[in-house]
Amino acid sequence: MSSCQLPVASSTLFARFRARRGFTLIEVLIVITLVTILASVGLATYTNAVRRSREAVLREDLFRMRDAIDQYYADKNKYPSTLQDLVSDGYLREVPKDPMTDSADTWQTENAEPDPANAAAEPGIFNVKSGSEDTSMDGSKYSEW
């Protein structure tokens, strides 16, 4: 065997070693780009899902509070003077947090028109809205719901 020739076994070993050296820079960059794209799509989807769920909670809270105000009026023939009256009289367990402002103190209330037949009666709350000035996904303001 001459000194220039490698045995067959060692040449296949060398070919295997060369094949397992690692990834090229271009392959690593492609993988990093794909992971970044997938992560950004996932983050955008997650953000929209959180926002949609907050909007659903807001709609439900507004429905429940307006329903409690209507029940209060039907039972007592007057509107509650505060939202806390709904809690103290058992129409709500607690005033819910506004999911957009994360506070129970930011609800905006609308007072009823005074009753011309009963001028001594206090006008109470007949409607409640969110205290947030942000815009919803459909383009309307939360404070207009």
PyMOL commands that set and color helices and strands:
alter all, ss='L'
color gray80, all
select helices_A, chain A and resi 8-19+25-76+83-88+142-144
alter helices_A, ss='H'
color red, helices_A
select strands_A, chain A and resi 108-111+125-129
alter strands_A, ss='S'
color yellow, strands_A
deselect
rebuild
show_as cartoon
